Amino acid sequence: MTSHPYERYVAVGDSQTEGLGDGDEHHGYRGWADRLAEILAFGHPDFTYANLAVRGHLAEQVRDEQLGPALELKPDLATVVAGVGDLVRPGYDAARTARAVEEMFAELTGAGARVVTVTFPDIGRIAPLARRAQPRVIDLNARIRAAADRHGVVVLDLFPQRITADPRLWSRDRTHASPVGHARIAAGVADALGLTGYGDWARPLPALAPVSALGGAAQEVAWLAGAMAPWVWRRMSRVRRPGAVGGGGGGRRAKRPGLDVVVLPEPERA
């Protein structure tokens, strides 16, 4: 049993918090927020959890569409992770994105919730061909950290952690975490909250077999053509499309809009 004071956890955000990369459309998505809820629910049968995250939502959409419902649920713990989708948009405005995130920090902490956020990892180490986006990531992370300091928000800082460069933490698109990556993020948030037993969340995985320079370059080109380019195109086309407003979401609804008791997964068999 993990000792903690929380009874009502609400997660807001985009596809990462929804859990993409950890499951599928047929069976559903789990993700780091679900995994964190399972950690918190162990030994706490009355613990409840809601996940309002919707894939494709930009930071302002998360604020405008998820913050109000989150406040109505009166959480004593909330996670706010938003803004990575904004980074690849034409006309990206760092100050505007960070302002939306900070407004969520302010409202949720003002309502008495303990709030946690997560910075974005070093994209230059995850996908070298996407290194041009690194300055935006560094700048947005700095803005998020500063906003978190102003409102007493707990920060799990992924950017300096070398484990985040391990390809096994990422799904094929290198944008969404893999099941291993989601599990590590969940453990990292638990550690940031002061829960015991999760301090090794950033430990390295067993070493991978070395890849030649030519093989590495081929992997990068294959990723750019097969995964990253379609992902960027889908997001850019939403902005360019006549009449398009804001970001994505496609009319999707939150997978867990109300506070419900967490059903713990069956133990894995050896």
C-alpha positions as CSV (number, residue, x, y, z in Angstrom):
1,M,0.0,0.0,0.0
2,T,1.3,3.5,-0.9
3,S,0.5,6.2,1.6
4,H,-0.8,9.4,0.3
5,P,-3.6,11.9,1.1
6,Y,-5.4,11.9,-2.3
7,E,-9.0,10.8,-3.0
8,R,-10.0,12.4,-6.3
9,Y,-7.6,12.6,-9.2
10,V,-8.5,14.4,-12.4
11,A,-6.2,14.4,-15.5
12,V,-6.4,17.0,-18.3
13,G,-4.4,17.2,-21.5
14,D,-4.1,15.8,-25.0
15,S,-3.2,12.5,-26.6
16,Q,-0.3,11.7,-24.3
17,T,-2.6,11.9,-21.2
18,E,-5.4,10.1,-23.0
19,G,-2.9,7.3,-23.4
20,L,-2.1,6.9,-27.1
21,G,0.8,4.5,-27.7
22,D,-0.4,2.3,-24.8
23,G,-3.2,0.3,-26.2
24,D,-5.3,0.6,-29.3
25,E,-8.6,1.8,-30.7
26,H,-10.3,-1.6,-30.3
27,H,-9.3,-2.4,-26.7
28,G,-8.8,1.2,-25.5
29,Y,-5.9,3.2,-24.2
30,R,-4.3,3.0,-20.8
31,G,-1.5,5.6,-20.7
32,W,0.6,7.2,-17.9
33,A,-2.4,8.9,-16.2
34,D,-4.3,5.6,-15.9
35,R,-1.1,3.9,-14.6
36,L,-0.6,6.7,-12.1
37,A,-4.2,6.3,-10.9
38,E,-3.6,2.6,-10.4
39,I,-0.5,3.3,-8.3
40,L,-2.6,5.7,-6.2
41,A,-5.5,3.4,-5.9
42,F,-3.6,0.4,-4.6
43,G,-4.6,0.0,-1.0
44,H,-7.1,2.9,-1.3
45,P,-10.4,1.4,-2.3
46,D,-12.3,4.7,-2.2
47,F,-9.8,6.5,-4.5
48,T,-11.5,7.8,-7.7
49,Y,-10.1,9.1,-11.0
50,A,-11.3,11.0,-14.1
51,N,-9.4,11.5,-17.4
52,L,-10.7,14.4,-19.5
53,A,-7.9,14.4,-22.0
54,V,-8.7,14.4,-25.7
55,R,-6.2,13.8,-28.5
56,G,-5.4,16.7,-30.7
57,H,-6.4,19.4,-28.2
58,L,-4.1,22.4,-28.1
59,A,-3.3,24.1,-24.8
60,E,-6.1,26.7,-25.2
61,Q,-8.6,23.9,-26.1
62,V,-7.6,22.0,-23.0
63,R,-8.2,25.1,-20.9
64,D,-11.5,26.0,-22.6
65,E,-13.0,22.6,-22.8
66,Q,-11.5,20.6,-19.9
67,L,-10.7,23.0,-17.1
68,G,-14.4,23.8,-16.2
69,P,-15.4,20.1,-16.0
70,A,-12.2,19.4,-14.0
71,L,-13.0,22.0,-11.4
72,E,-16.6,20.7,-11.1
73,L,-15.2,17.4,-10.0
74,K,-13.4,19.1,-7.1
75,P,-10.1,17.1,-7.4
76,D,-7.6,17.1,-4.6
77,L,-5.0,16.0,-7.2
78,A,-4.8,17.1,-10.9
79,T,-2.3,16.7,-13.7
80,V,-2.0,19.3,-16.4
81,V,0.1,18.4,-19.5
82,A,-0.5,20.4,-22.7
83,G,1.3,22.3,-25.4
84,V,3.3,19.8,-27.3
85,G,0.7,19.8,-30.1
86,D,1.0,23.6,-30.4
87,L,4.7,23.4,-31.1
88,V,4.3,22.1,-34.7
89,R,1.5,24.4,-35.7
90,P,2.0,27.3,-38.2
91,G,1.8,30.5,-36.2
92,Y,2.8,28.9,-32.9
93,D,2.8,31.5,-30.1
94,A,4.8,30.4,-27.1
95,A,3.5,33.0,-24.8
96,R,-0.1,32.2,-25.7
97,T,0.4,28.5,-25.2
98,A,2.2,29.0,-21.8
99,R,-0.5,31.4,-20.7
100,A,-3.2,28.8,-21.2
101,V,-1.2,26.3,-19.2
102,E,-0.6,28.8,-16.4
103,E,-4.3,29.7,-16.2
104,M,-5.0,26.0,-15.6
105,F,-2.3,25.9,-12.9
106,A,-3.8,29.0,-11.2
107,E,-7.4,27.8,-11.3
108,L,-6.8,24.3,-10.1
109,T,-4.3,25.2,-7.3
110,G,-6.7,28.0,-6.3
111,A,-9.4,25.4,-5.9
112,G,-7.2,23.5,-3.5
113,A,-5.9,20.8,-5.8
114,R,-2.3,19.5,-5.7
115,V,-1.2,20.0,-9.4
116,V,1.5,18.2,-11.3
117,T,2.9,18.9,-14.7
118,V,5.4,17.2,-17.0
119,T,8.0,19.0,-19.2
120,F,8.6,17.7,-22.7
121,P,11.6,15.5,-23.4
122,D,14.6,16.5,-25.6
123,I,13.3,15.9,-29.1
124,G,16.8,16.2,-30.5
125,R,17.9,13.0,-28.8
126,I,14.6,11.1,-29.5
127,A,14.5,12.0,-33.2
128,P,17.6,13.8,-34.6
129,L,15.9,14.9,-37.8
130,A,13.4,16.9,-35.6
131,R,16.2,18.8,-33.8
132,R,15.1,22.1,-35.4
133,A,12.1,22.0,-33.0
134,Q,14.4,21.7,-30.0
135,P,14.6,25.5,-29.3
136,R,10.8,25.7,-29.1
137,V,10.7,22.7,-26.6
138,I,13.4,24.3,-24.5
139,D,11.6,27.7,-24.4
140,L,8.2,26.2,-23.6
141,N,9.7,24.0,-20.9
142,A,11.2,27.1,-19.3
143,R,7.9,28.9,-19.4
144,I,6.1,25.9,-17.9
145,R,8.7,25.6,-15.1
146,A,8.4,29.3,-14.3
147,A,4.6,29.1,-14.2
148,A,4.8,26.0,-12.0
149,D,7.1,27.9,-9.6
150,R,4.6,30.8,-9.4
151,H,1.7,28.5,-8.4
152,G,3.4,25.8,-6.4
153,V,2.9,23.1,-9.1
154,V,5.0,19.9,-8.9
155,V,7.1,19.4,-12.0
156,L,8.4,16.1,-13.4
157,D,11.2,17.3,-15.6
158,L,11.7,14.9,-18.5
159,F,14.0,17.0,-20.6
160,P,17.3,16.3,-18.9
161,Q,16.6,12.6,-18.3
162,R,18.8,10.4,-20.6
163,I,16.3,7.5,-20.4
164,T,13.9,9.5,-22.6
165,A,16.3,9.1,-25.6
166,D,15.8,5.3,-25.4
167,P,13.6,4.3,-28.4
168,R,11.9,1.6,-26.4
169,L,10.1,4.4,-24.5
170,W,8.4,5.6,-27.7
171,S,5.9,4.3,-30.1
172,R,6.6,4.2,-33.8
173,D,5.8,7.8,-34.4
174,R,8.2,8.9,-31.6
175,T,5.6,11.4,-30.5
176,H,3.6,9.2,-28.2
177,A,5.1,7.1,-25.4
178,S,5.1,3.3,-25.7
179,P,3.7,1.2,-22.8
180,V,7.2,1.2,-21.3
181,G,7.4,5.0,-21.7
182,H,3.9,5.5,-20.2
183,A,4.9,3.3,-17.2
184,R,8.1,5.3,-16.6
185,I,6.2,8.6,-16.7
186,A,3.6,7.3,-14.3
187,A,6.4,6.2,-11.9
188,G,8.1,9.5,-12.4
189,V,5.0,11.5,-11.4
190,A,4.6,9.2,-8.4
191,D,8.1,9.9,-7.4
192,A,7.6,13.7,-7.9
193,L,4.6,13.5,-5.5
194,G,6.9,11.9,-2.9
195,L,5.5,8.4,-3.0
196,T,8.1,5.8,-1.9
197,G,9.4,3.1,-4.2
198,Y,9.5,5.0,-7.4
199,G,12.9,6.8,-7.2
200,D,14.4,4.5,-9.9
201,W,11.9,5.5,-12.6
202,A,14.7,6.9,-14.8
203,R,17.0,3.9,-14.5
204,P,18.5,2.8,-17.9
205,L,17.1,-0.2,-19.7
206,P,19.4,-3.0,-20.7
207,A,21.7,-1.9,-23.5
208,L,20.6,-2.3,-27.1
209,A,22.7,-3.8,-29.8
210,P,24.8,-1.1,-31.5
211,V,23.4,0.3,-34.8
212,S,25.8,1.4,-37.6
213,A,25.8,5.0,-38.8
214,L,24.2,3.9,-42.1
215,G,21.5,1.9,-40.3
216,G,20.8,4.8,-37.9
217,A,20.4,7.1,-40.9
218,A,18.0,4.7,-42.6
219,Q,15.9,4.5,-39.4
220,E,15.6,8.3,-39.3
221,V,14.6,8.6,-42.9
222,A,12.0,5.8,-42.5
223,W,10.6,7.5,-39.4
224,L,10.4,10.8,-41.2
225,A,8.6,9.4,-44.2
226,G,6.4,6.8,-42.5
227,A,5.4,8.3,-39.2
228,M,6.4,12.0,-38.6
229,A,5.5,13.5,-42.0
230,P,1.9,12.2,-41.9
231,W,1.5,13.3,-38.3
232,V,2.6,16.9,-39.1
233,W,0.5,17.0,-42.3
234,R,-2.6,16.0,-40.4
235,R,-2.1,18.8,-38.0
236,M,-1.2,21.4,-40.5
237,S,-4.1,20.5,-42.8
238,R,-6.5,21.1,-39.9
239,V,-5.3,24.7,-39.6
240,R,-5.2,25.3,-43.4
241,R,-8.7,23.8,-44.0
242,P,-11.2,26.6,-44.7
243,G,-13.4,27.1,-41.7
244,A,-11.1,25.1,-39.4
245,V,-11.0,26.4,-35.9
246,G,-8.3,25.6,-33.3
247,G,-6.7,22.2,-33.2
248,G,-7.9,18.6,-33.3
249,G,-10.2,16.4,-31.3
250,G,-12.5,15.5,-34.1
251,G,-15.6,15.7,-31.8
252,R,-14.1,13.0,-29.5
253,R,-15.1,12.9,-25.9
254,A,-13.1,12.2,-22.8
255,K,-12.6,8.5,-22.2
256,R,-13.3,8.8,-18.4
257,P,-15.4,12.0,-17.9
258,G,-16.5,11.3,-14.3
259,L,-14.8,10.3,-11.1
260,D,-14.9,6.5,-10.9
261,V,-13.3,4.0,-8.6
262,V,-10.1,2.6,-10.2
263,V,-10.2,-1.1,-11.2
264,L,-6.7,-2.5,-10.7
265,P,-5.3,-4.7,-13.5
266,E,-4.7,-8.4,-12.9
267,P,-1.2,-9.2,-11.8
268,E,1.0,-10.3,-14.7
269,R,1.8,-14.0,-14.8
270,A,5.4,-15.0,-14.9
